[in-house]
Amino acid sequence: VAGLQQRYREGLAELGDDFSSCDVEERDARLRADPEFTAMVFTHVCEGTYGAPEYGGNRDQRGWEAIDFAGDVQPRGWTDAEVSEP
């Protein structure tokens, strides 16, 4: 975790304090300047948005709702129709 924290500090510093107020082209250029950092952030955002809520992200399953995913339905067991006696 300490390595990730340091990498985030460095990457955010490279983006600059004015990143959020830059135009889209400037933001894209800054993100392209450090593709490893951008890939790491993208991965973590996807994990937080679409991961299982019990791991700390996807609050109230909003990420899943946005993509019409029912979520983790296991273990659901067997319905009467799925069970038959030999």
Contacts in CASP RR format, 6 or more apart in sequence:
PFRMAT RR
TARGET T0000
AUTHOR 0000-0000-0000
METHOD contacts of the structure
MODEL  1
VAGLQQRYREGLAELGDDFSSCDVEERDARLRADPEFTAMVFTHVCEGTY
GAPEYGGNRDQRGWEAIDFAGDVQPRGWTDAEVSEP
4 40 0 8 1.000
7 37 0 8 1.000
7 40 0 8 1.000
10 37 0 8 1.000
11 34 0 8 1.000
11 37 0 8 1.000
14 30 0 8 1.000
14 33 0 8 1.000
14 34 0 8 1.000
14 37 0 8 1.000
15 30 0 8 1.000
15 31 0 8 1.000
16 30 0 8 1.000
19 27 0 8 1.000
19 30 0 8 1.000
22 30 0 8 1.000
31 38 0 8 1.000
32 38 0 8 1.000
47 57 0 8 1.000
48 56 0 8 1.000
48 57 0 8 1.000
48 58 0 8 1.000
49 57 0 8 1.000
49 58 0 8 1.000
49 63 0 8 1.000
50 58 0 8 1.000
50 63 0 8 1.000
50 64 0 8 1.000
50 67 0 8 1.000
50 69 0 8 1.000
51 57 0 8 1.000
51 58 0 8 1.000
52 58 0 8 1.000
52 72 0 8 1.000
53 59 0 8 1.000
53 60 0 8 1.000
53 61 0 8 1.000
58 64 0 8 1.000
61 71 0 8 1.000
63 69 0 8 1.000
64 70 0 8 1.000
64 71 0 8 1.000
END
